[in-house]
Structure formats: C-alpha cells, structure tokens
Amino acid sequence: MKKNMGSLDKGIRIVVALVIALLYYFNIISGTLAYVLMAIAIIFLITSLINFCPLYRIFKINTCNIKK
C-alpha cells in the first residue's frame, strides 16, 4: 500500500474521531447513531495510523507530500 494521506488529513481525521468518542462518552449521542459514528471514528483512526485511505485510491486522490 502506497501512502496517499497527508499530515493535514491525518490531523483532521484524528480530531473528528476524538470528538465522536467524546460525544459518545458524555452520552450526547446514543443508539444506532452512536454505533455508526463510532465505526466511522475507528476507521478514521486506522486509516490515519497507516497513512492509507482506500477511498482515496478509488478516486485517485493523493494528499501525501512525498516527492518522487
């Protein structure tokens, strides 16, 4: 897997995942919405850690600043 995610994308995804986790922790979101958002948060965290987003690959987006 080639890296296709830049540092700004990683930061945004991590912040969004943390916000979702905090909303769940403080019982602001619950039920099915909470489960769906937590799944999205987990996906955001995983893709941020491995610097690869499968959707970016499908749509041929590359925000990584690695020079070839």
C-alpha positions in Angstrom: 0.0 0.0 0.0 1.4 3.3 -1.0 0.9 6.2 1.3 -1.8 8.5 0.0 -2.7 10.7 3.0 -1.1 13.9 4.1 -0.5 15.2 7.6 -3.4 17.6 7.4 -5.8 14.8 6.5 -4.4 12.7 9.3 -4.9 15.5 11.8 -8.5 16.2 10.8 -9.4 12.5 10.9 -7.9 12.1 14.4 -9.7 15.2 15.7 -13.0 14.0 14.2 -12.5 10.6 15.8 -11.8 12.1 19.2 -14.8 14.4 19.0 -17.0 11.4 18.2 -15.5 9.4 21.1 -16.1 12.3 23.5 -19.7 12.7 22.3 -20.3 9.1 23.0 -18.5 9.2 26.3 -20.6 12.1 27.6 -23.9 10.4 26.3 -24.6 13.1 23.8 -25.1 10.5 21.1 -26.6 7.1 21.7 -28.3 4.3 19.9 -27.7 3.4 16.3 -26.3 6.8 15.5 -23.6 6.3 18.2 -22.6 2.9 16.8 -22.4 4.2 13.2 -20.3 7.2 14.3 -18.0 5.1 16.4 -17.4 2.7 13.5 -16.5 5.8 11.4 -14.2 7.0 14.1 -12.4 3.7 14.3 -12.0 3.7 10.5 -10.6 7.2 10.7 -8.1 6.3 13.3 -6.9 3.2 11.5 -6.5 5.0 8.2 -4.6 7.8 10.0 -2.2 5.3 11.6 -1.4 3.5 8.3 -1.4 6.7 6.1 -3.6 5.0 3.6 -7.3 5.6 2.6 -8.9 3.1 0.3 -11.4 5.6 -0.9 -8.6 7.9 -1.9 -7.2 5.1 -4.0 -10.5 4.5 -5.8 -10.9 8.2 -6.6 -7.2 8.6 -7.4 -6.7 11.3 -4.7 -3.2 11.7 -3.1 -2.6 14.3 -0.5 0.8 12.9 0.6 3.6 15.3 0.1 6.3 12.7 -0.6 8.4 13.7 -3.6 9.3 11.1 -6.1 
